[in-house]
Amino acid sequence: MLRLTPRAVEATPTERVERFSITTILDHLDHPVAPTHPARYRARWAATSPRTEHAILEGHTGPVTGVCAVTVEGRTMLASTSNDQTIRLWNPTTGNLVYVYTAAASCTAVNNALIVGLHTGLISIAI
């Protein structure tokens, strides 16, 4: 349930129950979480299709311009690029941020390659 509701990790017990109630409805789960715990609200229905995301990765301060899988030291990582001129490497299993690289100018991810534009006019491509 925490994987489906990542913001519940740092929530108070009441907020966690409230957020879990939304996840339960959105993902069509059969059993409510802590049905007797006090909560300000509980989701009863949702007019939406089941969602497919399993995690929300937060950290970029600008629009995300690309995402691709990369291999770093033999491990498959998820790389995201942004207009905030950073490349962030994520553990795709846990969703944890592993490393932040500040790019010199701009960067994007295309077809499993990271492309970084440098102020010197050079382009760096990592596959």
N, CA, C and O atoms as a printed pandas DataFrame, in Angstrom:
     atom_number atom_name residue_name chain_id  residue_number  x_coord  y_coord  z_coord
0              1         N          MET        A               1    0.825   -1.190    0.000
1              2        CA          MET        A               1    0.000    0.000    0.000
2              3         C          MET        A               1    0.875    1.262    0.000
3              4         O          MET        A               1    0.536    2.256   -0.641
4              5         N          LEU        A               2    1.998    1.213    0.721
5              6        CA          LEU        A               2    2.884    2.383    0.743
6              7         C          LEU        A               2    3.488    2.661   -0.627
7              8         O          LEU        A               2    3.723    3.817   -0.980
8              9         N          ARG        A               3    3.737    1.622   -1.392
9             10        CA          ARG        A               3    4.259    1.818   -2.747
10            11         C          ARG        A               3    3.247    2.525   -3.630
11            12         O          ARG        A               3    3.622    3.318   -4.494
12            13         N          LEU        A               4    1.977    2.248   -3.423
13            14        CA          LEU        A               4    0.916    2.890   -4.200
14            15         C          LEU        A               4    0.586    4.278   -3.677
15            16         O          LEU        A               4   -0.004    5.087   -4.393
16            17         N          THR        A               5    0.961    4.559   -2.435
17            18        CA          THR        A               5    0.640    5.837   -1.796
18            19         C          THR        A               5    1.907    6.396   -1.156
19            20         O          THR        A               5    1.990    6.446    0.071
20            21         N          PRO        A               6    2.896    6.818   -1.944
21            22        CA          PRO        A               6    4.189    7.200   -1.384
22            23         C          PRO        A               6    4.135    8.365   -0.403
23            24         O          PRO        A               6    4.964    8.432    0.504
24            25         N          ARG        A               7    3.203    9.264   -0.555
25            26        CA          ARG        A               7    3.133   10.409    0.368
26            27         C          ARG        A               7    2.561   10.029    1.730
27            28         O          ARG        A               7    2.548   10.852    2.646
28            29         N          ALA        A               8    2.099    8.820    1.869
29            30        CA          ALA        A               8    1.575    8.372    3.154
30            31         C          ALA        A               8    2.689    8.048    4.139
31            32         O          ALA        A               8    2.453    7.990    5.346
32            33         N          VAL        A               9    3.891    7.839    3.638
33            34        CA          VAL        A               9    5.006    7.461    4.512
34            35         C          VAL        A               9    5.230    8.497    5.606
35            36         O          VAL        A               9    5.400    8.140    6.772
36            37         N          GLU        A              10    5.233    9.764    5.243
37            38        CA          GLU        A              10    5.515   10.825    6.212
38            39         C          GLU        A              10    4.254   11.444    6.811
39            40         O          GLU        A              10    4.338   12.408    7.572
40            41         N          ALA        A              11    3.104   10.905    6.477
41            42        CA          ALA        A              11    1.844   11.461    6.962
42            43         C          ALA        A              11    1.554   11.013    8.397
43            44         O          ALA        A              11    2.098   10.019    8.877
44            45         N          THR        A              12    0.691   11.767    9.062
45            46        CA          THR        A              12    0.235   11.365   10.387
46            47         C          THR        A              12   -0.652   10.129   10.216
47            48         O          THR        A              12   -1.096    9.850    9.102
48            49         N          PRO        A              13   -0.920    9.387   11.289
49            50        CA          PRO        A              13   -1.785    8.207   11.142
50            51         C          PRO        A              13   -3.153    8.529   10.519
51            52         O          PRO        A              13   -3.648    7.770    9.685
52            53         N          THR        A              14   -3.751    9.632   10.918
53            54        CA          THR        A              14   -5.053   10.005   10.355
54            55         C          THR        A              14   -4.934   10.331    8.875
55            56         O          THR        A              14   -5.747    9.871    8.073
56            57         N          GLU        A              15   -3.923   11.126    8.502
57            58        CA          GLU        A              15   -3.718   11.447    7.086
58            59         C          GLU        A              15   -3.422   10.197    6.276
59            60         O          GLU        A              15   -3.857   10.077    5.131
60            61         N          ARG        A              16   -2.682    9.266    6.867
61            62        CA          ARG        A              16   -2.344    8.019    6.172
62            63         C          ARG        A              16   -3.618    7.228    5.866
63            64         O          ARG        A              16   -3.785    6.726    4.755
64            65         N          VAL        A              17   -4.506    7.118    6.840
65            66        CA          VAL        A              17   -5.770    6.400    6.619
66            67         C          VAL        A              17   -6.560    7.085    5.508
67            68         O          VAL        A              17   -7.136    6.414    4.652
68            69         N          GLU        A              18   -6.590    8.408    5.517
69            70        CA          GLU        A              18   -7.329    9.154    4.496
70            71         C          GLU        A              18   -6.741    8.883    3.107
71            72         O          GLU        A              18   -7.479    8.629    2.155
72            73         N          ARG        A              19   -5.422    8.939    3.000
73            74        CA          ARG        A              19   -4.764    8.708    1.708
74            75         C          ARG        A              19   -4.921    7.262    1.249
75            76         O          ARG        A              19   -5.121    6.997    0.064
76            77         N          PHE        A              20   -4.829    6.335    2.192
77            78        CA          PHE        A              20   -5.030    4.932    1.842
78            79         C          PHE        A              20   -6.455    4.689    1.353
79            80         O          PHE        A              20   -6.671    3.847    0.481
80            81         N          SER        A              21   -7.422    5.406    1.897
81            82        CA          SER        A              21   -8.807    5.219    1.453
82            83         C          SER        A              21   -8.949    5.624   -0.015
83            84         O          SER        A              21   -9.709    5.006   -0.759
84            85         N          ILE        A              22   -8.222    6.657   -0.428
85            86        CA          ILE        A              22   -8.256    7.077   -1.834
86            87         C          ILE        A              22   -7.595    6.019   -2.712
87            88         O          ILE        A              22   -8.129    5.659   -3.762
88            89         N          THR        A              23   -6.439    5.521   -2.286
89            90        CA          THR        A              23   -5.746    4.478   -3.047
90            91         C          THR        A              23   -6.619    3.239   -3.183
91            92         O          THR        A              23   -6.677    2.632   -4.252
92            93         N          THR        A              24   -7.296    2.863   -2.108
93            94        CA          THR        A              24   -8.162    1.685   -2.125
94            95         C          THR        A              24   -9.231    1.816   -3.205
95            96         O          THR        A              24   -9.513    0.854   -3.919
96            97         N          ILE        A              25   -9.826    2.999   -3.327
97            98        CA          ILE        A              25  -10.871    3.222   -4.329
98            99         C          ILE        A              25  -10.276    3.312   -5.736
99           100         O          ILE        A              25  -10.789    2.689   -6.666
100          101         N          LEU        A              26   -9.194    4.086   -5.895
101          102        CA          LEU        A              26   -8.596    4.263   -7.220
102          103         C          LEU        A              26   -8.091    2.962   -7.818
103          104         O          LEU        A              26   -8.191    2.750   -9.027
104          105         N          ASP        A              27   -7.551    2.095   -6.981
105          106        CA          ASP        A              27   -6.986    0.843   -7.470
106          107         C          ASP        A              27   -7.921   -0.348   -7.317
107          108         O          ASP        A              27   -7.518   -1.494   -7.515
108          109         N          HIS        A              28   -9.173   -0.069   -6.965
109          110        CA          HIS        A              28  -10.196   -1.116   -6.851
110          111         C          HIS        A              28   -9.754   -2.254   -5.934
111          112         O          HIS        A              28   -9.922   -3.428   -6.265
112          113         N          LEU        A              29   -9.194   -1.902   -4.791
113          114        CA          LEU        A              29   -8.779   -2.898   -3.801
114          115         C          LEU        A              29   -9.990   -3.308   -2.980
115          116         O          LEU        A              29  -10.884   -2.493   -2.750
116          117         N          ASP        A              30  -10.033   -4.540   -2.541
117          118        CA          ASP        A              30  -11.222   -5.091   -1.898
118          119         C          ASP        A              30  -11.333   -4.819   -0.404
119          120         O          ASP        A              30  -12.431   -4.895    0.147
120          121         N          HIS        A              31  -10.240   -4.508    0.259
121          122        CA          HIS        A              31  -10.294   -4.374    1.707
122          123         C          HIS        A              31   -9.830   -2.982    2.152
123          124         O          HIS        A              31   -8.737   -2.538    1.800
124          125         N          PRO        A              32  -10.680   -2.303    2.932
125          126        CA          PRO        A              32  -10.298   -0.981    3.432
126          127         C          PRO        A              32   -9.192   -1.090    4.481
127          128         O          PRO        A              32   -9.057   -2.113    5.152
128          129         N          VAL        A              33   -8.415   -0.036    4.611
129          130        CA          VAL        A              33   -7.335    0.024    5.590
130          131         C          VAL        A              33   -7.842    0.754    6.828
131          132         O          VAL        A              33   -8.381    1.855    6.724
132          133         N          ALA        A              34   -7.673    0.155    7.978
133          134        CA          ALA        A              34   -8.049    0.742    9.279
134          135         C          ALA        A              34   -9.446    1.365    9.242
135          136         O          ALA        A              34   -9.588    2.568    9.460
136          137         N          PRO        A              35  -10.473    0.566    8.971
137          138        CA          PRO        A              35  -11.821    1.121    8.826
138          139         C          PRO        A              35  -12.378    1.762   10.098
139          140         O          PRO        A              35  -13.323    2.547   10.019
140          141         N          THR        A              36  -11.819    1.450   11.263
141          142        CA          THR        A              36  -12.341    2.036   12.501
142          143         C          THR        A              36  -11.503    3.208   13.004
143          144         O          THR        A              36  -11.880    3.858   13.979
144          145         N          HIS        A              37  -10.369    3.490   12.353
145          146        CA          HIS        A              37   -9.518    4.608   12.775
146          147         C          HIS        A              37  -10.201    5.921   12.389
147          148         O          HIS        A              37  -10.725    6.038   11.281
148          149         N          PRO        A              38  -10.201    6.916   13.296
149          150        CA          PRO        A              38  -10.836    8.193   12.966
150          151         C          PRO        A              38  -10.145    8.869   11.780
151          152         O          PRO        A              38   -8.919    8.851   11.667
152          153         N          ALA        A              39  -10.942    9.458   10.913
153          154        CA          ALA        A              39  -10.419   10.168    9.748
154          155         C          ALA        A              39  -11.363   11.319    9.412
155          156         O          ALA        A              39  -12.568   11.232    9.647
156          157         N          ARG        A              40  -10.806   12.396    8.862
157          158        CA          ARG        A              40  -11.631   13.547    8.476
158          159         C          ARG        A              40  -12.496   13.213    7.273
159          160         O          ARG        A              40  -13.585   13.763    7.109
160          161         N          TYR        A              41  -12.010   12.315    6.438
161          162        CA          TYR        A              41  -12.764   11.881    5.262
162          163         C          TYR        A              41  -12.308   10.485    4.850
163          164         O          TYR        A              41  -11.227   10.032    5.223
164          165         N          ARG        A              42  -13.157    9.813    4.071
165          166        CA          ARG        A              42  -12.831    8.514    3.478
166          167         C          ARG        A              42  -13.399    8.501    2.065
167          168         O          ARG        A              42  -14.529    8.931    1.834
168          169         N          ALA        A              43  -12.618    8.014    1.142
169          170        CA          ALA        A              43  -13.091    7.915   -0.238
170          171         C          ALA        A              43  -14.165    6.844   -0.330
171          172         O          ALA        A              43  -14.025    5.769    0.253
172          173         N          ARG        A              44  -15.220    7.128   -1.046
173          174        CA          ARG        A              44  -16.307    6.167   -1.230
174          175         C          ARG        A              44  -16.414    5.701   -2.680
175          176         O          ARG        A              44  -16.836    4.573   -2.932
176          177         N          TRP        A              45  -16.041    6.543   -3.628
177          178        CA          TRP        A              45  -16.120    6.199   -5.037
178          179         C          TRP        A              45  -15.143    7.075   -5.805
179          180         O          TRP        A              45  -14.684    8.096   -5.293
180          181         N          ALA        A              46  -14.827    6.681   -7.027
181          182        CA          ALA        A              46  -13.975    7.480   -7.900
182          183         C          ALA        A              46  -14.420    7.273   -9.338
183          184         O          ALA        A              46  -14.626    6.142   -9.777
184          185         N          ALA        A              47  -14.564    8.350  -10.053
185          186        CA          ALA        A              47  -14.950    8.291  -11.461
186          187         C          ALA        A              47  -13.686    8.366  -12.318
187          188         O          ALA        A              47  -13.460    9.345  -13.030
188          189         N          THR        A              48  -12.886    7.336  -12.236
189          190        CA          THR        A              48  -11.628    7.293  -12.976
190          191         C          THR        A              48  -11.252    5.858  -13.268
191          192         O          THR        A              48  -11.689    4.932  -12.585
192          193         N          SER        A              49  -10.448    5.689  -14.275
193          194        CA          SER        A              49   -9.923    4.358  -14.576
194          195         C          SER        A              49   -8.824    4.024  -13.577
195          196         O          SER        A              49   -8.223    4.932  -13.004
196          197         N          PRO        A              50   -8.550    2.751  -13.357
197          198        CA          PRO        A              50   -7.429    2.396  -12.479
198          199         C          PRO        A              50   -6.144    3.028  -12.995
199          200         O          PRO        A              50   -5.921    3.098  -14.204
200          201         N          ARG        A              51   -5.323    3.476  -12.103
201          202        CA          ARG        A              51   -4.083    4.136  -12.505
202          203         C          ARG        A              51   -2.980    3.117  -12.706
203          204         O          ARG        A              51   -3.049    2.000  -12.193
204          205         N          THR        A              52   -1.969    3.507  -13.450
205          206        CA          THR        A              52   -0.886    2.593  -13.737
206          207         C          THR        A              52    0.416    2.981  -13.050
207          208         O          THR        A              52    1.330    2.158  -12.982
208          209         N          GLU        A              53    0.537    4.215  -12.533
209          210        CA          GLU        A              53    1.793    4.581  -11.885
210          211         C          GLU        A              53    1.933    3.864  -10.547
211          212         O          GLU        A              53    0.946    3.606   -9.859
212          213         N          HIS        A              54    3.156    3.552  -10.197
213          214        CA          HIS        A              54    3.428    2.862   -8.942
214          215         C          HIS        A              54    4.221    3.717   -7.981
215          216         O          HIS        A              54    4.346    3.383   -6.803
216          217         N          ALA        A              55    4.761    4.824   -8.480
217          218        CA          ALA        A              55    5.527    5.710   -7.619
218          219         C          ALA        A              55    5.596    7.091   -8.258
219          220         O          ALA        A              55    5.506    7.231   -9.477
220          221         N          ILE        A              56    5.752    8.077   -7.441
221          222        CA          ILE        A              56    5.975    9.441   -7.898
222          223         C          ILE        A              56    7.368    9.816   -7.441
223          224         O          ILE        A              56    7.666    9.796   -6.247
224          225         N          LEU        A              57    8.221   10.158   -8.393
225          226        CA          LEU        A              57    9.594   10.523   -8.078
226          227         C          LEU        A              57    9.672   12.042   -8.061
227          228         O          LEU        A              57    9.450   12.699   -9.078
228          229         N          GLU        A              58    9.987   12.586   -6.905
229          230        CA          GLU        A              58   10.017   14.036   -6.758
230          231         C          GLU        A              58   11.440   14.526   -6.545
231          232         O          GLU        A              58   12.239   13.860   -5.887
232          233         N          GLY        A              59   11.759   15.691   -7.101
233          234        CA          GLY        A              59   13.075   16.262   -6.891
234          235         C          GLY        A              59   13.425   17.362   -7.871
235          236         O          GLY        A              59   14.054   18.348   -7.486
236          237         N          HIS        A              60   13.031   17.218   -9.141
237          238        CA          HIS        A              60   13.362   18.250  -10.116
238          239         C          HIS        A              60   12.610   19.540   -9.786
239          240         O          HIS        A              60   11.478   19.499   -9.304
240          241         N          THR        A              61   13.243   20.679  -10.048
241          242        CA          THR        A              61   12.599   21.968   -9.810
242          243         C          THR        A              61   12.108   22.600  -11.101
243          244         O          THR        A              61   11.514   23.677  -11.073
244          245         N          GLY        A              62   12.346   21.949  -12.226
245          246        CA          GLY        A              62   11.863   22.411  -13.519
246          247         C          GLY        A              62   11.160   21.273  -14.232
247          248         O          GLY        A              62   11.156   20.143  -13.743
248          249         N          PRO        A              63   10.566   21.558  -15.383
249          250        CA          PRO        A              63    9.887   20.504  -16.137
250          251         C          PRO        A              63   10.841   19.366  -16.501
251          252         O          PRO        A              63   11.996   19.604  -16.856
252          253         N          VAL        A              64   10.351   18.140  -16.410
253          254        CA          VAL        A              64   11.144   16.973  -16.782
254          255         C          VAL        A              64   11.141   16.880  -18.308
255          256         O          VAL        A              64   10.084   16.928  -18.937
256          257         N          THR        A              65   12.338   16.747  -18.899
257          258        CA          THR        A              65   12.468   16.733  -20.352
258          259         C          THR        A              65   12.706   15.338  -20.915
259          260         O          THR        A              65   12.572   15.126  -22.120
260          261         N          GLY        A              66   13.055   14.389  -20.057
261          262        CA          GLY        A              66   13.272   13.041  -20.555
262          263         C          GLY        A              66   13.514   12.053  -19.436
263          264         O          GLY        A              66   13.934   12.420  -18.338
264          265         N          VAL        A              67   13.241   10.793  -19.730
265          266        CA          VAL        A              67   13.463    9.699  -18.789
266          267         C          VAL        A              67   13.954    8.505  -19.596
267          268         O          VAL        A              67   13.413    8.203  -20.660
268          269         N          CYS        A              68   14.987    7.822  -19.084
269          270        CA          CYS        A              68   15.457    6.619  -19.768
270          271         C          CYS        A              68   16.151    5.704  -18.771
271          272         O          CYS        A              68   16.562    6.134  -17.693
272          273         N          ALA        A              69   16.273    4.445  -19.144
273          274        CA          ALA        A              69   17.014    3.478  -18.339
274          275         C          ALA        A              69   18.481    3.569  -18.729
275          276         O          ALA        A              69   18.810    3.655  -19.912
276          277         N          VAL        A              70   19.361    3.551  -17.735
277          278        CA          VAL        A              70   20.808    3.575  -17.971
278          279         C          VAL        A              70   21.464    2.542  -17.068
279          280         O          VAL        A              70   20.917    2.179  -16.026
280          281         N          THR        A              71   22.632    2.074  -17.469
281          282        CA          THR        A              71   23.391    1.140  -16.650
282          283         C          THR        A              71   24.559    1.885  -16.024
283          284         O          THR        A              71   25.386    2.466  -16.727
284          285         N          VAL        A              72   24.621    1.863  -14.707
285          286        CA          VAL        A              72   25.680    2.539  -13.963
286          287         C          VAL        A              72   26.339    1.494  -13.062
287          288         O          VAL        A              72   25.693    0.920  -12.185
288          289         N          GLU        A              73   27.622    1.257  -13.288
289          290        CA          GLU        A              73   28.372    0.277  -12.505
290          291         C          GLU        A              73   27.648   -1.072  -12.441
291          292         O          GLU        A              73   27.587   -1.705  -11.387
292          293         N          GLY        A              74   27.106   -1.497  -13.575
293          294        CA          GLY        A              74   26.444   -2.792  -13.664
294          295         C          GLY        A              74   25.013   -2.818  -13.158
295          296         O          GLY        A              74   24.360   -3.859  -13.228
296          297         N          ARG        A              75   24.511   -1.702  -12.653
297          298        CA          ARG        A              75   23.129   -1.647  -12.133
298          299         C          ARG        A              75   22.244   -0.855  -13.083
299          300         O          ARG        A              75   22.650    0.198  -13.576
300          301         N          THR        A              76   21.057   -1.342  -13.340
301          302        CA          THR        A              76   20.099   -0.592  -14.145
302          303         C          THR        A              76   19.471    0.486  -13.278
303          304         O          THR        A              76   18.904    0.204  -12.223
304          305         N          MET        A              77   19.578    1.716  -13.737
305          306        CA          MET        A              77   19.034    2.865  -13.025
306          307         C          MET        A              77   18.061    3.584  -13.939
307          308         O          MET        A              77   18.043    3.346  -15.147
308          309         N          LEU        A              78   17.263    4.450  -13.375
309          310        CA          LEU        A              78   16.373    5.305  -14.129
310          311         C          LEU        A              78   16.969    6.707  -14.094
311          312         O          LEU        A              78   17.223    7.244  -13.016
312          313         N          ALA        A              79   17.192    7.297  -15.251
313          314        CA          ALA        A              79   17.737    8.654  -15.322
314          315         C          ALA        A              79   16.629    9.591  -15.770
315          316         O          ALA        A              79   15.895    9.291  -16.712
316          317         N          SER        A              80   16.510   10.730  -15.092
317          318        CA          SER        A              80   15.559   11.751  -15.509
318          319         C          SER        A              80   16.329   13.044  -15.724
319          320         O          SER        A              80   17.255   13.363  -14.978
320          321         N          THR        A              81   15.931   13.787  -16.762
321          322        CA          THR        A              81   16.569   15.058  -17.075
322          323         C          THR        A              81   15.523   16.153  -16.985
323          324         O          THR        A              81   14.324   15.902  -17.103
324          325         N          SER        A              82   15.999   17.372  -16.775
325          326        CA          SER        A              82   15.054   18.452  -16.527
326          327         C          SER        A              82   15.609   19.783  -17.008
327          328         O          SER        A              82   16.813   19.943  -17.205
328          329         N          ASN        A              83   14.696   20.737  -17.192
329          330        CA          ASN        A              83   15.105   22.103  -17.500
330          331         C          ASN        A              83   15.818   22.760  -16.322
331          332         O          ASN        A              83   16.369   23.851  -16.473
332          333         N          ASP        A              84   15.820   22.125  -15.160
333          334        CA          ASP        A              84   16.575   22.671  -14.023
334          335         C          ASP        A              84   18.071   22.354  -14.150
335          336         O          ASP        A              84   18.847   22.595  -13.225
336          337         N          GLN        A              85   18.462   21.810  -15.310
337          338        CA          GLN        A              85   19.846   21.497  -15.657
338          339         C          GLN        A              85   20.454   20.417  -14.761
339          340         O          GLN        A              85   21.646   20.445  -14.458
340          341         N          THR        A              86   19.620   19.470  -14.344
341          342        CA          THR        A              86   20.130   18.339  -13.569
342          343         C          THR        A              86   19.738   17.031  -14.231
343          344         O          THR        A              86   18.735   16.937  -14.938
344          345         N          ILE        A              87   20.555   16.037  -13.979
345          346        CA          ILE        A              87   20.238   14.657  -14.306
346          347         C          ILE        A              87   20.127   13.948  -12.965
347          348         O          ILE        A              87   21.045   14.020  -12.147
348          349         N          ARG        A              88   19.041   13.280  -12.738
349          350        CA          ARG        A              88   18.846   12.560  -11.482
350          351         C          ARG        A              88   18.800   11.072  -11.786
351          352         O          ARG        A              88   18.106   10.627  -12.700
352          353         N          LEU        A              89   19.559   10.311  -10.996
353          354        CA          LEU        A              89   19.550    8.855  -11.124
354          355         C          LEU        A              89   18.727    8.278   -9.982
355          356         O          LEU        A              89   18.912    8.643   -8.821
356          357         N          TRP        A              90   17.827    7.382  -10.321
357          358        CA          TRP        A              90   16.892    6.792   -9.370
358          359         C          TRP        A              90   17.054    5.285   -9.359
359          360         O          TRP        A              90   17.376    4.676  -10.379
360          361         N          ASN        A              91   16.830    4.686   -8.197
361          362        CA          ASN        A              91   16.734    3.238   -8.091
362          363         C          ASN        A              91   15.316    2.877   -8.531
363          364         O          ASN        A              91   14.358    3.259   -7.859
364          365         N          PRO        A              92   15.155    2.150   -9.644
365          366        CA          PRO        A              92   13.807    1.886  -10.138
366          367         C          PRO        A              92   12.992    0.941   -9.263
367          368         O          PRO        A              92   11.765    0.913   -9.360
368          369         N          THR        A              93   13.653    0.178   -8.421
369          370        CA          THR        A              93   12.939   -0.744   -7.538
370          371         C          THR        A              93   12.350   -0.020   -6.337
371          372         O          THR        A              93   11.199   -0.250   -5.968
372          373         N          THR        A              94   13.147    0.861   -5.725
373          374        CA          THR        A              94   12.698    1.545   -4.509
374          375         C          THR        A              94   12.147    2.940   -4.773
375          376         O          THR        A              94   11.390    3.472   -3.960
376          377         N          GLY        A              95   12.523    3.541   -5.911
377          378        CA          GLY        A              95   12.124    4.912   -6.186
378          379         C          GLY        A              95   13.005    5.931   -5.491
379          380         O          GLY        A              95   12.741    7.131   -5.568
380          381         N          ASN        A              96   14.055    5.469   -4.808
381          382        CA          ASN        A              96   14.947    6.386   -4.090
382          383         C          ASN        A              96   15.881    7.104   -5.041
383          384         O          ASN        A              96   16.357    6.525   -6.017
384          385         N          LEU        A              97   16.142    8.373   -4.751
385          386        CA          LEU        A              97   17.111    9.155   -5.494
386          387         C          LEU        A              97   18.503    8.678   -5.111
387          388         O          LEU        A              97   18.826    8.586   -3.926
388          389         N          VAL        A              98   19.331    8.372   -6.112
389          390        CA          VAL        A              98   20.669    7.844   -5.869
390          391         C          VAL        A              98   21.729    8.922   -6.068
391          392         O          VAL        A              98   22.680    9.001   -5.290
392          393         N          TYR        A              99   21.579    9.750   -7.096
393          394        CA          TYR        A              99   22.606   10.733   -7.399
394          395         C          TYR        A              99   22.012   11.878   -8.212
395          396         O          TYR        A              99   21.106   11.673   -9.021
396          397         N          VAL        A             100   22.529   13.085   -7.991
397          398        CA          VAL        A             100   22.139   14.254   -8.778
398          399         C          VAL        A             100   23.386   14.805   -9.447
399          400         O          VAL        A             100   24.377   15.109   -8.783
400          401         N          TYR        A             101   23.328   14.930  -10.762
401          402        CA          TYR        A             101   24.418   15.508  -11.529
402          403         C          TYR        A             101   23.935   16.834  -12.084
403          404         O          TYR        A             101   22.901   16.886  -12.750
404          405         N          THR        A             102   24.671   17.911  -11.818
405          406        CA          THR        A             102   24.314   19.220  -12.348
406          407         C          THR        A             102   24.975   19.373  -13.709
407          408         O          THR        A             102   26.201   19.359  -13.825
408          409         N          ALA        A             103   24.153   19.518  -14.727
409          410        CA          ALA        A             103   24.659   19.626  -16.095
410          411         C          ALA        A             103   25.140   21.049  -16.365
411          412         O          ALA        A             103   24.744   21.997  -15.686
412          413         N          ALA        A             104   25.982   21.172  -17.350
413          414        CA          ALA        A             104   26.558   22.469  -17.664
414          415         C          ALA        A             104   25.572   23.405  -18.364
415          416         O          ALA        A             104   25.658   24.619  -18.184
416          417         N          ALA        A             105   24.657   22.886  -19.140
417          418        CA          ALA        A             105   23.728   23.743  -19.863
418          419         C          ALA        A             105   22.333   23.146  -19.899
419          420         O          ALA        A             105   21.448   23.587  -19.165
420          421         N          SER        A             106   22.132   22.157  -20.739
421          422        CA          SER        A             106   20.823   21.522  -20.823
422          423         C          SER        A             106   21.009   20.038  -21.069
423          424         O          SER        A             106   22.068   19.594  -21.513
424          425         N          CYS        A             107   19.973   19.286  -20.776
425          426        CA          CYS        A             107   20.080   17.836  -20.955
426          427         C          CYS        A             107   18.713   17.256  -21.271
427          428         O          CYS        A             107   17.677   17.838  -20.947
428          429         N          THR        A             108   18.735   16.103  -21.905
429          430        CA          THR        A             108   17.512   15.385  -22.204
430          431         C          THR        A             108   17.837   13.898  -22.340
431          432         O          THR        A             108   19.004   13.517  -22.431
432          433         N          ALA        A             109   16.821   13.082  -22.354
433          434        CA          ALA        A             109   16.989   11.640  -22.544
434          435         C          ALA        A             109   16.216   11.244  -23.791
435          436         O          ALA        A             109   15.034   11.557  -23.930
436          437         N          VAL        A             110   16.902   10.547  -24.701
437          438        CA          VAL        A             110   16.272   10.125  -25.949
438          439         C          VAL        A             110   16.701    8.696  -26.244
439          440         O          VAL        A             110   17.896    8.403  -26.281
440          441         N          ASN        A             111   15.747    7.813  -26.451
441          442        CA          ASN        A             111   16.041    6.428  -26.845
442          443         C          ASN        A             111   17.145    5.790  -26.003
443          444         O          ASN        A             111   18.126    5.276  -26.541
444          445         N          ASN        A             112   16.982    5.825  -24.708
445          446        CA          ASN        A             112   17.937    5.232  -23.767
446          447         C          ASN        A             112   19.339    5.828  -23.834
447          448         O          ASN        A             112   20.320    5.141  -23.548
448          449         N          ALA        A             113   19.439    7.094  -24.208
449          450        CA          ALA        A             113   20.714    7.808  -24.204
450          451         C          ALA        A             113   20.518    9.148  -23.509
451          452         O          ALA        A             113   19.505    9.816  -23.717
452          453         N          LEU        A             114   21.482    9.542  -22.689
453          454        CA          LEU        A             114   21.470   10.868  -22.071
454          455         C          LEU        A             114   22.238   11.809  -22.978
455          456         O          LEU        A             114   23.365   11.511  -23.371
456          457         N          ILE        A             115   21.647   12.931  -23.311
457          458        CA          ILE        A             115   22.307   13.925  -24.159
458          459         C          ILE        A             115   22.434   15.206  -23.348
459          460         O          ILE        A             115   21.438   15.765  -22.889
460          461         N          VAL        A             116   23.674   15.666  -23.176
461          462        CA          VAL        A             116   23.948   16.845  -22.360
462          463         C          VAL        A             116   24.613   17.895  -23.231
463          464         O          VAL        A             116   25.653   17.639  -23.837
464          465         N          GLY        A             117   24.014   19.076  -23.295
465          466        CA          GLY        A             117   24.606   20.199  -24.010
466          467         C          GLY        A             117   25.461   21.011  -23.051
467          468         O          GLY        A             117   25.015   21.364  -21.960
468          469         N          LEU        A             118   26.682   21.305  -23.457
469          470        CA          LEU        A             118   27.623   22.028  -22.603
470          471         C          LEU        A             118   27.760   23.480  -23.069
471          472         O          LEU        A             118   27.547   23.782  -24.243
472          473         N          HIS        A             119   28.117   24.375  -22.143
473          474        CA          HIS        A             119   28.317   25.782  -22.479
474          475         C          HIS        A             119   29.440   25.983  -23.492
475          476         O          HIS        A             119   29.486   27.009  -24.170
476          477         N          THR        A             120   30.336   25.022  -23.596
477          478        CA          THR        A             120   31.470   25.126  -24.515
478          479         C          THR        A             120   31.045   24.854  -25.949
479          480         O          THR        A             120   31.853   25.007  -26.865
480          481         N          GLY        A             121   29.816   24.461  -26.161
481          482        CA          GLY        A             121   29.340   24.135  -27.490
482          483         C          GLY        A             121   29.420   22.665  -27.818
483          484         O          GLY        A             121   28.964   22.243  -28.880
484          485         N          LEU        A             122   29.993   21.873  -26.923
485          486        CA          LEU        A             122   30.096   20.430  -27.134
486          487         C          LEU        A             122   28.822   19.738  -26.666
487          488         O          LEU        A             122   28.078   20.265  -25.839
488          489         N          ILE        A             123   28.589   18.562  -27.203
489          490        CA          ILE        A             123   27.463   17.742  -26.786
490          491         C          ILE        A             123   28.038   16.428  -26.266
491          492         O          ILE        A             123   28.886   15.815  -26.914
492          493         N          SER        A             124   27.581   16.009  -25.113
493          494        CA          SER        A             124   28.014   14.740  -24.514
494          495         C          SER        A             124   26.856   13.760  -24.600
495          496         O          SER        A             124   25.739   14.074  -24.190
496          497         N          ILE        A             125   27.120   12.574  -25.133
497          498        CA          ILE        A             125   26.097   11.541  -25.236
498          499         C          ILE        A             125   26.556   10.311  -24.475
499          500         O          ILE        A             125   27.637    9.783  -24.733
500          501         N          ALA        A             126   25.738    9.855  -23.538
501          502        CA          ALA        A             126   26.044    8.652  -22.762
502          503         C          ALA        A             126   24.982    7.609  -23.060
503          504         O          ALA        A             126   23.789    7.868  -22.899
504          505         N          ILE        A             127   25.405    6.451  -23.488
505          506        CA          ILE        A             127   24.450    5.383  -23.818
506          507         C          ILE        A             127   24.568    4.286  -22.781
507          508         O          ILE        A             127   23.858    3.284  -22.859
